[in-house]
Amino acid sequence: MRFLLALFVLLAMNAVAETDSREVEKSLARSLQAVGDNRLDVALNEVDSLLERNPDFKLAQLVRGDLLLARSRPLRDFGNVPGASRESLQDLREEAQVRLQRVQQQQPIAVPRYLWQLDARQRYAVVVDTSKSTLYVYESVNGEPRYVADYYISMGKKGADKLVEGDQKTPLGVYFVDGYIPRHKLADLYGAGAYPISYPNEWDRRQGRSGHGIWLHGTPSNTYSRAPRASNGCVVLANDDLLRLGKDITVGATPVIITDQIDWLQDSDRAERDALLAAIEQWRNDWESRKTEIYLTHYAPDFAAGQTGREAFARQKQRVNAGKTWIKVKLDNLSLFPYPTQPDLVVVNFDQDYASNNLVNRMHKRQYWQKRDGRWQIVYEGSAS
């Protein structure tokens, strides 16, 4: 009973964003606060109102059951439903704990360290903290990320840090939304729609990680929300939250950074970002200089571009550059995303305009730069299409 009362009181604190998740938690809070004031009828009316709006919200149904039981006997614990399965009750208790923790969180005033730089097309960025079952949305305002909203989410049944196909874990890393699947093309399990993300990315494949079909998606039509650990690896939101989030997503551009605990931007990150930007500019200048050996010093000994290792890459660059009398390289729409699970690794995207005496092309390129012995070097390079 003390847990139930604590849940009510803490949920009554000011919510940080008027998302559907937060409105639901505020409604629960008003009911639980009424319990704390021994006004059980008021509490029941509040829960009934919440269930009228979200009839498939199982956690609210459980609270309603507790309130009805409280009329006739003391409550020993949260979730006193006779005959309910132990697993189902545990799922709901875990959801209650997570929602309690979410209400205790204050609106972020700092920026996650994974958003060093967004490009002009990336108006919004998504950061998922699996330890808090929360998805955060940040908007780029004059080039600086600003907190917009956050949503309760479910992740893989076996937690985070996906390694292999079928392990029921949610991956950790830097990804991008690379598609949209509308409701009518999906099974009911996926709810209001789905946004596939780019797992496995280039770094995942390099590390031997496998699997596919990791999506941001909704909940079944008869389910408001799922337990914190309930999916086969996807990130799952309530359908209303997914629809709100969808307004902020640009397919092919929006980054989705998934971490097991958010680290916040420090002054040292800004200095490292500036050092990396300087290294990228030097790489560009050295490419234009046609001094191929100097240009190649920007590539790490274990560099790879798909199946092409550094030696083969170097031979190809030497052969191509031998036929050039001039080279011009322009970079636009540059973005920088430090990797959440790998120190000193940054995902770099940009539009590259290349021109020479015998070739002109434009491509959207992705590089992975890693700091080695105090120096930024490229460990992967390829198309980001």
C-alpha positions in Angstrom: 0.0 0.0 0.0 2.8 2.4 0.8 4.2 1.8 -2.7 0.8 2.7 -4.2 0.6 5.9 -2.2 4.1 6.8 -3.1 3.3 6.3 -6.8 0.3 8.6 -6.5 2.2 11.4 -4.7 5.2 11.4 -7.0 3.1 11.2 -10.1 1.4 14.3 -8.9 4.6 16.3 -9.4 4.7 18.7 -12.4 5.1 16.8 -15.7 7.7 18.0 -18.0 5.9 17.7 -21.4 2.3 17.4 -22.5 2.8 14.1 -24.4 0.2 11.4 -24.2 2.5 9.5 -21.8 2.7 12.5 -19.5 -1.0 13.2 -19.6 -1.7 9.6 -18.6 0.7 9.8 -15.8 -0.8 13.1 -14.5 -4.2 11.5 -14.6 -2.9 8.6 -12.6 -1.3 11.1 -10.2 -4.6 12.8 -9.5 -6.2 9.5 -8.7 -3.3 8.4 -6.4 -3.2 11.8 -4.7 -6.9 11.3 -3.9 -6.0 7.9 -2.3 -3.4 9.6 -0.2 -6.1 12.0 1.0 -8.4 9.0 1.7 -10.9 10.1 -1.0 -11.3 6.8 -2.7 -14.4 7.8 -4.6 -12.6 10.7 -6.2 -9.6 8.5 -7.0 -11.9 5.9 -8.6 -13.6 8.6 -10.7 -10.3 9.8 -11.9 -9.1 6.3 -12.9 -12.5 5.7 -14.6 -12.0 8.9 -16.6 -8.6 7.8 -17.6 -9.9 4.4 -18.7 -12.6 6.0 -20.6 -10.0 7.7 -22.7 -7.6 4.7 -22.8 -9.7 1.6 -22.0 -6.9 -0.8 -22.8 -4.4 0.7 -20.3 -3.8 -2.3 -18.1 -1.9 -0.5 -15.4 -4.8 1.8 -14.8 -7.1 -1.2 -14.8 -4.9 -2.7 -12.0 -5.0 0.5 -10.0 -8.8 0.5 -10.4 -8.9 -3.0 -9.1 -6.9 -2.0 -6.0 -9.2 0.9 -5.4 -12.2 -1.4 -5.4 -10.5 -3.8 -3.1 -9.6 -1.0 -0.7 -13.3 -0.4 0.0 -13.5 -3.8 1.7 -10.0 -4.7 3.0 -6.5 -3.2 3.5 -4.2 -3.5 0.6 -1.0 -5.5 1.3 0.8 -4.7 -2.0 0.4 -3.0 -5.3 -1.6 -5.3 -7.6 -4.0 -7.5 -5.6 -5.8 -9.1 -8.5 -6.9 -12.6 -7.5 -6.1 -15.2 -10.1 -3.8 -13.0 -12.2 -0.6 -14.5 -13.5 2.6 -13.7 -11.7 4.3 -12.7 -14.9 1.5 -10.3 -15.9 1.5 -8.6 -12.5 5.3 -8.3 -12.5 5.1 -6.6 -15.9 2.6 -4.1 -14.6 4.6 -3.5 -11.4 7.7 -2.8 -13.6 5.8 -0.4 -15.7 4.6 1.4 -12.6 8.1 1.6 -11.3 9.4 3.0 -14.6 6.6 5.6 -14.8 7.3 6.6 -11.3 11.0 7.2 -12.2 9.9 9.1 -15.3 7.9 11.5 -13.2 10.8 12.0 -10.8 12.9 13.1 -13.8 13.2 16.8 -14.4 13.1 18.3 -17.9 16.6 18.0 -19.3 18.5 21.3 -19.4 21.6 19.7 -20.9 22.2 18.2 -24.3 23.1 14.5 -24.8 26.7 14.2 -25.8 25.7 12.3 -28.9 24.4 15.3 -30.7 27.6 17.2 -31.6 26.2 18.6 -34.8 23.0 18.2 -36.8 22.7 19.0 -40.5 20.1 21.3 -42.0 17.8 18.4 -42.9 17.9 17.0 -39.3 15.5 19.3 -37.6 14.8 16.7 -34.9 16.9 14.0 -33.3 15.8 11.0 -31.2 17.7 9.7 -28.2 16.6 6.6 -26.4 17.7 5.8 -22.9 16.9 2.1 -22.3 17.7 2.3 -18.6 14.8 4.8 -18.2 12.5 3.3 -20.8 12.3 6.8 -22.3 12.6 8.3 -25.8 13.7 11.9 -25.9 13.1 14.3 -28.8 15.5 17.2 -29.5 15.0 20.0 -32.0 17.8 21.8 -33.7 17.3 25.5 -32.9 19.9 27.8 -34.6 22.1 24.7 -34.8 21.8 23.9 -31.1 19.7 20.9 -29.8 16.8 21.8 -27.6 14.6 19.4 -25.6 11.1 19.0 -27.0 9.4 16.0 -25.4 9.9 12.5 -24.1 7.8 9.3 -24.2 7.6 6.1 -22.3 8.9 3.2 -24.4 9.2 -0.6 -24.3 12.4 -2.4 -25.4 13.6 -5.9 -26.0 12.5 -8.7 -23.6 16.2 -9.5 -22.8 17.3 -5.9 -22.4 19.7 -3.9 -24.6 22.9 -4.3 -26.5 21.9 -6.6 -29.3 24.5 -9.1 -30.5 22.8 -11.7 -32.8 19.6 -12.4 -34.6 16.9 -13.6 -32.3 18.4 -12.6 -29.0 15.4 -10.3 -28.2 17.6 -7.4 -27.3 17.5 -3.8 -28.5 20.6 -2.5 -30.2 22.8 0.3 -28.9 24.4 2.7 -31.3 23.9 5.5 -33.9 21.1 4.8 -36.4 18.9 6.6 -38.9 15.2 6.3 -39.7 15.3 4.7 -43.2 11.7 4.0 -43.9 8.0 4.2 -42.9 5.4 1.5 -43.0 1.8 2.6 -42.5 -0.7 0.8 -40.3 -2.6 -0.9 -43.2 0.5 -2.7 -44.3 1.3 -4.1 -40.8 0.1 -6.8 -38.5 -1.9 -5.5 -35.6 1.1 -6.1 -33.3 2.8 -3.0 -34.7 0.0 -0.6 -34.0 -0.3 2.8 -35.7 2.8 2.4 -37.9 6.5 1.6 -38.0 9.7 3.4 -38.7 12.5 1.0 -39.5 16.0 2.1 -38.4 19.4 1.3 -39.9 20.4 -1.7 -37.7 22.8 -3.3 -38.3 24.9 -0.2 -39.2 28.4 -0.3 -40.5 30.0 -0.5 -37.1 27.6 -3.3 -36.0 28.6 -5.4 -39.1 32.3 -4.7 -38.4 31.8 -6.1 -34.9 30.0 -9.2 -36.2 26.6 -8.2 -34.9 23.6 -9.6 -36.8 19.8 -9.3 -37.0 17.4 -7.1 -38.8 13.9 -5.5 -38.6 14.5 -3.1 -35.7 11.7 -0.6 -35.8 10.1 2.2 -33.8 6.5 1.1 -33.8 3.2 1.3 -31.9 1.1 -1.1 -29.8 -1.6 -3.6 -30.7 -5.1 -2.1 -31.0 -6.2 -3.7 -27.7 -3.1 -2.5 -25.8 -2.4 1.0 -24.6 1.2 0.3 -23.5 3.5 -2.7 -23.0 5.8 -3.6 -20.2 9.3 -2.0 -20.2 10.8 -5.2 -21.6 8.3 -6.7 -24.0 9.5 -6.5 -27.6 11.8 -8.7 -29.7 14.2 -5.8 -29.9 12.2 -2.9 -31.3 11.5 0.3 -29.5 7.7 0.4 -28.9 5.6 3.5 -28.1 1.9 4.0 -27.3 0.1 4.6 -30.6 -0.8 8.2 -29.8 2.8 8.9 -28.9 4.1 7.2 -32.1 1.8 9.5 -34.2 3.1 12.6 -32.4 6.7 11.4 -32.9 6.0 10.8 -36.5 5.5 14.5 -37.1 9.1 15.1 -36.1 10.7 12.3 -38.2 12.2 12.8 -41.6 12.8 9.4 -43.3 16.4 9.1 -44.5 17.7 11.9 -42.1 16.4 11.7 -38.5 19.1 10.1 -36.2 18.1 7.6 -33.6 20.8 7.2 -30.9 20.1 4.3 -28.5 22.1 4.2 -25.3 21.9 2.3 -22.0 22.4 5.5 -20.1 22.6 9.1 -21.4 25.9 11.0 -20.9 25.5 14.8 -21.1 27.5 17.2 -23.2 30.6 18.7 -21.4 32.9 21.5 -22.3 35.5 18.9 -23.2 33.1 17.5 -25.9 33.0 20.9 -27.6 36.8 21.0 -27.7 36.9 17.4 -29.2 34.2 18.3 -31.7 36.2 21.3 -32.9 39.4 19.1 -33.1 37.5 16.6 -35.2 36.1 19.3 -37.5 39.6 20.6 -38.0 40.7 17.0 -38.9 37.9 16.7 -41.4 38.9 20.0 -43.0 42.5 18.9 -43.2 41.5 15.6 -44.8 39.6 17.6 -47.5 42.5 19.9 -48.1 45.0 17.0 -48.4 42.7 15.3 -50.9 42.6 18.4 -53.0 46.4 18.7 -52.8 46.8 15.4 -54.7 49.6 14.5 -52.3 48.1 11.0 -51.9 50.6 9.7 -49.3 49.7 12.6 -47.0 46.0 12.2 -47.7 46.2 8.5 -46.8 47.7 9.3 -43.4 44.1 10.2 -42.3 43.1 6.5 -42.7 43.7 4.2 -39.8 45.8 1.0 -40.3 42.6 -1.1 -39.8 40.5 1.1 -42.1 37.9 -0.7 -44.1 35.3 0.4 -46.8 33.0 -2.6 -46.8 35.2 -5.6 -47.9 38.0 -3.3 -49.0 40.9 -2.9 -46.6 43.4 -0.1 -46.3 46.0 -1.5 -48.6 43.6 -2.1 -51.5 42.0 1.3 -50.8 45.4 3.0 -50.9 46.4 1.4 -54.2 43.1 2.4 -55.8 43.5 6.1 -54.6 47.1 6.2 -55.9 46.0 4.9 -59.3 43.1 7.3 -59.6 45.0 10.4 -58.4 47.8 9.7 -60.8 45.5 10.7 -63.6 44.4 14.0 -62.0 45.7 17.5 -62.8 43.3 19.1 -60.3 40.7 18.1 -57.6 38.1 20.2 -55.8 36.1 18.8 -52.9 33.2 20.5 -51.2 31.4 19.2 -48.1 27.8 20.3 -47.1 25.3 19.2 -44.5 27.9 17.9 -42.1 26.6 16.0 -39.0 28.6 14.5 -36.1 27.2 11.8 -33.7 29.6 10.4 -31.0 28.9 6.7 -30.6 27.2 5.8 -27.2 29.0 2.5 -26.6 32.5 3.1 -28.1 34.8 5.8 -26.7 36.2 8.3 -29.1 34.2 7.0 -32.1 32.1 9.5 -34.1 29.7 8.9 -37.0 30.2 11.7 -39.6 27.8 12.3 -42.5 28.0 14.8 -45.2 27.1 15.6 -48.9 30.3 15.5 -50.9 30.7 17.4 -54.2 33.7 16.1 -56.0 35.1 17.6 -59.2 38.4 16.9 -61.1 39.7 17.3 -64.6 38.0 14.0 -65.7 35.2 13.3 -63.2 32.3 15.1 -61.4 30.1 13.4 -58.9 28.0 14.1 -55.8 27.3 11.6 -53.0 26.0 11.4 -49.5 28.9 9.9 -47.5 29.4 8.4 -44.1 32.6 8.1 -42.2 33.5 6.7 -38.8 36.3 8.7 -37.2 38.1 7.3 -34.1 40.7 9.0 -31.9 43.8 6.9 -31.8 46.9 8.0 -29.8 45.5 11.5 -29.6 44.8 11.8 -33.3 41.5 11.5 -35.2 41.6 8.9 -38.0 39.1 7.3 -40.4 38.2 3.7 -39.7 35.3 3.4 -42.2 34.1 5.3 -45.3 31.3 4.6 -47.7 28.0 5.8 -49.1 25.3 6.8 -46.7 22.5 6.3 -49.2 
